[in-house]
Amino acid sequence: MKKIQMFTDGACSGNPGAGGWGTILRYGGHEKELSGGEKTTTNNRMELTAVIKGLEALKEPCEVELYTDSKYIVDSVTKGWAVKWRNNGWIKPDKNPALNPDLWERLLDLLDIHKVDFNWVKGHAGHPENERCDRLAVAESQAAKNR
């Protein structure tokens, strides 16, 4: 399997509000930037979308070293929460509905295809790729506001 590095970030102006996401894929000496936005969304939806769009861009199963500043994503996957939510019909242990089940479903399906190692990085702390993804996400958020 190809070994890919992926960096992601999401941004939202208001929560909910206009949002954007940015992803950088790196393989060998090549990089690809992806980004997009929505007029009305939440920060967590944009964080999830960044990861999903990055994984969906891969044309074959890969080993992915993922870097994100979203504890929501890292903890929900690595601690098994998202799988438990799905297994319980998208209901959390506190009996409240899990948020963003549509995106979690897509992400969990992609995790069946790709081997992903989730790494948390502190946001807005000078991590070069995280800062680039943030700039992409913020630009898309601003563009979405004007749509």
C-alpha positions in Angstrom: 0.0 0.0 0.0 1.1 3.5 -0.7 2.0 5.6 2.3 0.3 9.0 2.3 0.6 12.0 4.7 -2.7 13.9 5.1 -3.2 17.2 6.9 -6.7 18.6 7.5 -8.5 21.5 9.1 -11.9 23.1 9.1 -13.1 26.6 9.9 -16.5 28.2 10.5 -17.5 31.8 10.7 -20.2 31.5 13.4 -21.1 28.0 14.6 -23.4 27.4 12.6 -22.3 29.7 9.9 -20.3 29.8 6.7 -17.6 27.2 6.8 -14.7 25.8 4.9 -12.3 22.9 4.9 -8.7 22.3 3.7 -6.7 19.2 3.1 -3.2 18.5 2.0 -2.2 15.1 0.6 1.5 14.3 0.3 2.9 11.2 -1.4 6.6 11.1 -2.2 7.6 14.5 -3.5 4.1 15.4 -4.6 1.4 17.4 -2.9 -2.2 18.1 -3.6 -4.4 20.7 -1.9 -8.1 20.2 -1.7 -10.6 22.6 -0.2 -14.3 23.5 -0.2 -17.0 25.3 1.7 -20.6 25.5 2.6 -22.9 28.5 3.3 -24.4 27.1 6.5 -22.5 24.4 8.5 -20.6 23.9 11.7 -16.9 23.7 12.6 -17.1 19.9 13.4 -18.8 19.2 10.0 -16.0 21.0 8.2 -13.3 19.1 10.2 -15.0 15.8 9.3 -15.5 16.9 5.6 -11.8 17.7 5.3 -10.8 14.2 6.4 -13.5 12.5 4.2 -12.6 14.5 1.1 -8.9 13.7 1.5 -9.6 9.9 1.9 -12.1 10.0 -1.0 -9.4 11.5 -3.2 -7.3 8.4 -2.9 -7.7 6.1 -5.9 -6.7 2.9 -4.1 -6.4 1.6 -0.5 -3.5 3.4 1.3 -1.8 3.7 4.6 -2.5 7.2 5.7 -0.7 9.2 8.4 -3.4 11.8 9.3 -2.7 15.1 11.1 -5.6 17.1 12.4 -6.2 19.6 15.2 -9.7 18.1 15.8 -9.8 16.3 19.1 -13.5 15.5 18.2 -12.3 13.4 15.3 -9.2 11.8 16.8 -11.0 10.8 20.1 -14.2 9.7 18.4 -12.2 7.3 16.1 -9.3 6.2 18.3 -11.5 5.7 21.4 -14.1 3.8 19.4 -16.9 6.2 20.1 -18.0 6.6 16.5 -18.3 2.9 16.0 -20.3 2.6 19.2 -22.6 5.4 18.1 -23.2 3.6 14.8 -23.8 0.3 16.5 -26.4 2.0 18.7 -28.3 3.6 15.9 -26.4 6.9 16.2 -27.4 7.2 19.9 -24.7 8.1 22.4 -24.5 6.4 25.9 -26.2 9.5 27.4 -29.2 8.6 25.1 -28.8 11.8 23.1 -28.4 11.6 19.3 -24.8 11.6 17.9 -24.2 14.7 15.8 -23.2 14.4 12.2 -24.2 10.7 11.6 -24.2 11.2 7.8 -20.5 12.3 7.9 -19.5 9.7 10.5 -21.0 7.0 8.3 -19.0 8.1 5.3 -15.8 8.3 7.4 -16.2 4.9 9.0 -16.8 3.4 5.6 -13.6 4.9 4.3 -11.7 3.6 7.4 -12.7 0.1 6.2 -10.8 0.8 3.0 -7.7 2.7 4.2 -5.4 2.1 7.1 -5.4 5.5 8.9 -3.2 6.5 11.8 -4.8 9.5 13.6 -2.5 12.2 15.0 -3.6 15.3 16.9 -1.7 18.5 16.4 -2.3 21.7 18.3 -4.1 24.2 16.1 -2.8 27.7 15.6 0.6 26.7 17.1 2.8 27.0 14.1 2.5 23.5 12.6 3.2 24.5 8.9 0.7 22.2 7.2 -2.0 22.8 9.8 -1.5 26.5 9.2 -1.8 26.0 5.4 -5.0 23.9 5.8 -6.4 26.6 8.1 -5.7 29.3 5.4 -7.5 27.1 2.8 -10.4 26.5 5.2 -10.8 30.2 6.2 -10.6 31.3 2.5 -13.4 28.8 1.6 -15.4 30.0 4.6 -15.2 33.6 3.4 -16.1 32.6 -0.2 -19.1 30.5 1.1 -20.3 33.6 3.0 -20.6 35.5 -0.3 -22.5 32.7 -2.2 
